[in-house]
Amino acid sequence: IFTLIAEHEGIGLNTDILETGLINIVALIGILVYTGRDFLGSTLEARKANILKGVEDAESRLAEAEKRLAEAEKQLSQASIVISEIKNETIAAKKVLLEADAYQAKKDLTTRFSRALATFNNEKT
């Protein structure tokens, strides 16, 4: 907009509007704004709609993910309950089996001890 002109005496500022082309530049900007407003406006509206659709899609995916997370957490808690029940049943079954084994071992030892004692008593006599 401002043109510096070299003069004989030095550098000065050219204030002649017609010579600097200021009117042409202002007219060009005005024409571009006037004609480009509809194009730019429709482009921006389309972009805005596209962005809003993307945000809505992301929000719906987030809601679906949160729903699936809640369901997975519910299933995890149910699985934990089942696992603890299985552990308790396993411990109880182990106790029963150990008691049965101990009873059977005691019974076998008593029988063997009785036979050994009877054999010992027979040899003594």
C-alpha positions as CSV (number, residue, x, y, z in Angstrom):
1,I,0.0,0.0,0.0
2,F,2.8,2.4,0.8
3,T,5.4,2.8,-1.8
4,L,8.8,4.2,-1.0
5,I,10.3,6.2,-3.8
6,A,13.9,7.0,-4.1
7,E,14.3,10.7,-4.9
8,H,17.3,12.7,-5.5
9,E,17.4,13.9,-2.0
10,G,16.5,10.6,-0.2
11,I,13.7,8.2,0.4
12,G,10.1,9.4,0.8
13,L,6.6,8.1,1.2
14,N,4.3,8.1,-1.8
15,T,0.9,9.4,-0.7
16,D,-0.7,9.4,-4.1
17,I,-3.6,7.0,-3.9
18,L,-4.0,6.5,-7.6
19,E,-0.4,5.8,-8.2
20,T,0.0,3.3,-5.4
21,G,-3.0,1.2,-6.6
22,L,-4.8,1.4,-3.2
23,I,-8.2,1.8,-4.9
24,N,-7.6,-1.3,-7.1
25,I,-6.6,-3.3,-4.1
26,V,-9.6,-2.3,-2.0
27,A,-11.9,-2.9,-5.0
28,L,-10.3,-6.4,-5.5
29,I,-10.8,-7.3,-1.9
30,G,-14.4,-6.1,-1.9
31,I,-15.2,-8.1,-5.1
32,L,-13.5,-11.2,-3.6
33,V,-15.4,-10.9,-0.3
34,Y,-18.8,-10.3,-2.1
35,T,-18.4,-13.1,-4.6
36,G,-16.7,-15.5,-2.3
37,R,-19.1,-15.1,0.6
38,D,-21.7,-17.5,-0.8
39,F,-19.0,-20.1,-1.8
40,L,-17.1,-19.7,1.4
41,G,-20.3,-19.7,3.5
42,S,-21.6,-22.9,1.9
43,T,-18.2,-24.5,2.2
44,L,-18.0,-23.5,5.9
45,E,-21.6,-24.8,6.5
46,A,-20.7,-28.1,4.9
47,R,-17.6,-28.3,7.0
48,K,-19.5,-27.4,10.1
49,A,-22.1,-30.1,9.4
50,N,-19.4,-32.7,8.7
51,I,-17.7,-31.8,12.0
52,L,-20.9,-32.0,14.0
53,K,-21.7,-35.4,12.4
54,G,-18.2,-36.6,13.4
55,V,-18.7,-35.3,17.0
56,E,-22.1,-37.0,17.2
57,D,-20.7,-40.2,15.8
58,A,-17.9,-40.1,18.4
59,E,-20.3,-39.4,21.2
60,S,-22.5,-42.4,20.1
61,R,-19.4,-44.6,19.9
62,L,-18.4,-43.4,23.4
63,A,-21.8,-44.2,24.8
64,E,-21.7,-47.7,23.2
65,A,-18.2,-48.3,24.6
66,E,-19.3,-47.2,28.1
67,K,-22.3,-49.5,27.8
68,R,-20.0,-52.4,26.8
69,L,-17.6,-51.6,29.6
70,A,-20.4,-51.7,32.2
71,E,-21.6,-55.0,30.8
72,A,-18.0,-56.4,30.8
73,E,-17.5,-55.2,34.4
74,K,-20.8,-56.9,35.4
75,Q,-19.7,-60.1,33.7
76,L,-16.3,-59.9,35.5
77,S,-18.0,-59.5,38.9
78,Q,-20.2,-62.5,38.1
79,A,-17.2,-64.5,37.0
80,S,-15.4,-63.6,40.2
81,I,-18.3,-64.8,42.3
82,V,-18.3,-68.1,40.4
83,I,-14.6,-68.5,40.8
84,S,-14.8,-67.9,44.5
85,E,-17.6,-70.5,44.8
86,I,-15.5,-73.0,42.8
87,K,-12.5,-72.3,45.1
88,N,-14.7,-72.9,48.2
89,E,-16.2,-76.1,46.8
90,T,-12.7,-77.3,45.9
91,I,-11.4,-76.6,49.4
92,A,-14.4,-78.4,50.9
93,A,-13.8,-81.4,48.5
94,K,-10.2,-81.5,49.4
95,K,-11.0,-81.6,53.1
96,V,-13.5,-84.4,52.6
97,L,-11.0,-86.4,50.5
98,L,-8.2,-85.9,53.0
99,E,-10.5,-86.9,55.9
100,A,-11.6,-90.0,53.9
101,D,-8.0,-90.8,53.1
102,A,-7.0,-90.3,56.8
103,Y,-9.8,-92.5,58.0
104,Q,-8.9,-95.2,55.4
105,A,-5.2,-95.0,56.4
106,K,-6.1,-95.2,60.1
107,K,-8.4,-98.2,59.4
108,D,-5.6,-100.0,57.4
109,L,-3.0,-99.3,60.1
110,T,-5.3,-100.6,62.8
111,T,-5.9,-103.8,60.8
112,R,-2.2,-104.3,60.1
113,F,-1.3,-103.5,63.7
114,S,-3.9,-106.0,64.9
115,R,-2.6,-108.7,62.5
116,A,1.0,-107.9,63.5
117,L,0.0,-108.1,67.2
118,A,-1.9,-111.3,66.6
119,T,1.1,-112.8,64.7
120,F,3.5,-111.7,67.5
121,N,1.2,-113.2,70.1
122,N,1.0,-116.5,68.2
123,E,4.8,-116.7,67.9
124,K,5.2,-116.1,71.6
125,T,3.0,-119.0,72.4
